[in-house]
Amino acid sequence: MSSELEKAGSDNQLRFERWRVVLHDAAKEVFLMMVGSELSVPEQTDPAVLSEVAGMVGLAGELCGVLTIRCGKTSAKKIACLMLGMTEDEAAAQATDAIGEICNMVAGSFKAKIEGLEDKCMLSVPTVISGDSYELHSLASGERIELPLLFQGEPIWFSLEVQG
C-alpha cells in the first residue's frame, strides 16, 4: 500500500513540475504577444513581490483551482500602458482591467496547453484586488505552484492553486 502512495505522490510531483513549465511558457507567451515584453527568471530565487495588485481567475471542471498574478502598481500601469499603447498616466485608470485580462489570458493559455483540459475546464470572470494592505487566502486544500518572474526588472508572481 505504501508503494502505491509513494507512486501517486511521485506522479503528482512530476505533474506539478510539468505544470510549472507550462505556466511559465503560458505567461511568457501572453506577455510577449499582448504586452510586447519579455518575462525573465530572477537571479534571486524568491524575489520580494509588492502585492499592490492581484488578478485572480478561477478554474472549474477537470481542474479546480485559482490562477493568481500579483505585482506592484507601477508594474500594473506599465502593463496597461504597453497593452493599450497609451502613456502610463493615461493607462493608470486601466491598470486593474489590464491585470485581470492578462490573468485571464494566462489561465486560458495554461489550460489549452494541458491535454484534455481545454474543453473540460471553465474559467471564471477575472477578479482584481488592489490596495496597500490585503492578504489572499484560498480555501482550496491542495497543491500550489509559485512562479516568480521579472517584468522590466520588477517582480511579478504567478501562482496556481489546485484543489486536491
Secondary structure, DSSP 8 states (H G I E B T S, - for coil): -HHHHHHHHHHHHHHHHHHHHHHHHHHHHHIIIII---EE--SSSS-----SEEEEEEEEESS-EEEEEEE-HHHHHHHHHHHHT--HHHHGGGHHHHHHHHHHHHHHHHHHHSTTTTTTEEE---EEEESSS--------EEEEEEEEEETTEEEEEEEEEE-
